[in-house]
Amino acid sequence: MKKLVILGAGTAGTMMANKLRHHLGDDWSITLVDRDEDHVYQPGLLFLPFGIYNETDLVRRRRDFIPEGVDFRVAEIDVVRPDKKQVVLQRDAGVLDYDILVVATGTRIVPAETEGMTGAGWHESVFDFYTLDGSAKLRSALERWKGGRLILNIVDMPIKCPVAPLEFLFLADHYFHEAGIRDAVELVFATPLDAAFTKPRAAETLGYLLEQKQIKLETNFTTKRVDGAAKQLHSYDGRALDYDILVTIPLHAGSEWIKRSGIGDDMGFLPTDKHTLKAEGLEDVFALGDTTNLPTSKAGSVAHFQGDVLFKNITRHIRGLELLPEFDGHANCFIETGFGKGMLIDFNYDTEPLPGKFPLPGIGPFSLLRETAINHWGKLGFKWVYWNMLITGRELPLDHRMLMAGKVA
C-alpha cells in the first residue's frame, strides 16, 4: 500500500486530508500528524479581545473534521529525512514512511526573539492576539482599561493575515467609542512598512480610514526592543514610543522541525515552487499554507486556493503527469472597519487589490475596496463556512484563480 503523510492538521492540512481521502482509493493510506487535539479558528482571535466571540466559539476537536479512513496521530515532529522518505516523531512515537509528503505545519509567533518582549509586562501591559491565551488576556485587560495610549506594533513581516493589525485598530476604535472612553484613548499603529498596507491602492484607502478614525501612523518603525518596566517600544533608528498597552504582532517563524531537518530557509519556512506548490529540491514533497516561503498572504483564503491547485497536482503526480503551474498567489480578505461595516480585497502575485464586485461581476454581493454592511456580515458568516465547508474539503463557488471580471483597473 502506498503511503501519503500530511504534517499539520490546521486549515491547510485538514482540508487536504478531506480532499485526498475522498479521491484516493484503498491502495493509499493517509496519515495526518499534529501536536495537539484542538483546532482553533484563527480568524476569530481578532474578535475575542472585544467580546464578539468567546473561546468556545473558536475551538473544536480536530478529530471532528478528519474523515474516516485517515489515521490521525497526536505527536510532535522531530525531523524529516527526505533521503529516506521518513518522518521521525518525538518521544518514541515512531517513524512514518511516506511515498508522498504534504507539509502544512503553518507558522508560529516567537515573541522571545525580540529583546524584552516577554519580560516585564508580558500579558499584563504587552499582549498578542495571535494566540488563544494572548487574545483572552488582552480581553481581560481591555475590560478594565480606563484609557491612555495603545500601540499596535508589527515587529516584522511576514505575519499571519497581514490585514488583522489594521482590523484590530478599527475594532478598537469602535469598542472604545461604545465604552464611552474614545476621547481618553490614543491609538497608534507602528509598522515596519512605509504605508498602512503592502499594496499601494489598498494602502491609500486604508490610510484614509486611519486618518478618519484618528489613528496615528508611525511608518518605517523597525522594532528593536521592548522596555516593559518603562513601558517603551524602541526602534533601531532611535525612536522610542511610550505606551500604556502594547499590542504586538511578534516575529513569525516556521516550524522548528523544518530547521532541524535542514530543509528550510533562515526563518524556518519551506522553500516552495510558487506556482506548482512542490517543495523545492525535495522529491515527492509538497507544501501549502503558512509553512511555505511564498510571497503571498499567510491567510486561510490562500490555503483554500492553494488546496485546489495542490489536490490537482498530487493526483497528477501519482499518475506520473507533469505538474500544472496554476497557483497565481490568489488571496482575498475581509477587513473589519468597525461600526458594523467591512471591506473586501482580492489580489494575487501580480495584481493589487482593485475596486469592483465579488464574487459575481457587477452583482457581488460583496464590494471590493469599499466599506459596506454586507462585507461585515460576510466576515462574520465565514466562520460557518469555515467549520462546515472549507476544512471539510467541500467545493466552494470560488475560483482559485484571480479573475478580473467585475473589477475596475
Buried (B, 14 or more C-beta within 10 A) or exposed (E): EEBBBBBBBBBBBBBBBBBBBEEBEEEBBBBBBBBEEEBBBBBBBBBBBBEBBEBEEBBBEBEEBBBEEBEBBBBBBBBBEBEEBBBBBEEEBEEBEBBBBBBBBBBBBBBEBBEBBBBBBBBEBBBBBBBBEBBBBBBEBBEEBEBBBBBBBBBBBBBBBBBBBBBBBBBBBBBBBEBEBBEEBBBBBBBBBEBBBBBEBBBEBBBEBBEEBEBBBBEEBBBBBBBBEBBBBBBEEEBEBBBBBBBBBBBBBBBBBBBBBEBBEEBBBBBBBBBBBBBBEBEBBBBBBBBBBBEBBBBBBBBBBBBBBBBBBBBBBBEEEEBEBBBBBBBBBBBBBBBEBBBBBBBBBEBBBBBBBBBEEEEBEBBBBBBBEBBBBBBBEBBEBBBEBBBBBEEEEBEBBBBEEBBEE
